[in-house]
Amino acid sequence: MASDQPQNSPKKRLDNYIRYSSMGLQMGATIFLMTWAGVKLDEYLQLKFPAFTLFLALFSVAGVMYYFIKQISKKM
């Protein structure tokens, strides 16, 4: 189905800019919150090795990368 706007119209570029910048903010917020939750959980359990911090940080990065790739491939 063809779009109403040309491929390089100013509105189309602005829409892409807004979508990708909001996606970046969501990714950063997700990684921050999951890492913060890992730190708090490690402090609560009084662990010497930051196991939950590492796990939640890596899990959140993998999750947001999956989400980002899924959104980008949907566009193509």
C-alpha positions in Angstrom: 0.0 0.0 0.0 1.5 3.3 -1.0 2.0 6.1 1.5 0.3 9.4 1.2 3.6 11.3 1.4 6.6 11.2 -0.8 9.6 9.2 0.5 11.8 12.3 1.3 9.1 14.8 2.4 10.0 16.9 5.4 7.1 15.5 7.5 8.3 11.9 6.8 11.8 12.8 7.9 10.5 14.4 11.0 8.3 11.4 11.8 11.4 9.1 11.5 13.5 11.5 13.6 10.9 11.5 16.4 10.4 7.7 16.2 14.1 6.8 16.4 14.9 9.4 19.1 12.0 8.2 21.3 13.2 4.6 20.7 16.7 5.6 21.9 15.2 7.2 25.1 13.2 4.1 25.8 16.3 1.9 25.3 18.3 4.1 27.7 15.6 4.2 30.3 15.1 0.4 30.2 18.8 -0.3 30.6 19.1 2.2 33.4 16.1 0.9 35.3 17.1 -2.8 35.0 20.7 -2.1 36.1 19.4 0.0 39.0 17.1 -2.8 40.0 20.1 -5.2 39.9 22.2 -2.9 42.1 19.3 -2.6 44.6 18.7 -6.3 44.6 22.4 -7.0 45.2 22.5 -4.5 48.0 19.3 -6.0 49.6 20.7 -9.6 49.4 24.2 -8.3 50.5 26.0 -10.1 47.7 29.7 -9.6 47.4 29.7 -10.3 43.6 27.2 -8.1 41.7 25.4 -11.1 40.0 22.0 -9.5 39.6 23.5 -6.2 38.4 25.4 -8.0 35.7 22.5 -10.3 34.7 19.9 -7.6 34.6 22.2 -5.2 32.7 23.1 -7.8 30.1 19.5 -9.0 29.9 18.2 -5.5 29.3 20.8 -4.7 26.6 19.9 -8.0 24.8 16.2 -7.2 25.1 16.4 -3.6 23.8 18.7 -4.7 20.9 16.1 -7.4 20.0 13.3 -4.7 20.2 15.4 -2.3 18.1 16.2 -4.8 15.4 12.5 -5.9 15.3 11.4 -2.3 14.8 14.0 -1.6 12.2 13.2 -4.7 10.2 9.5 -3.8 10.3 10.4 -0.6 8.5 12.2 -2.3 5.6 
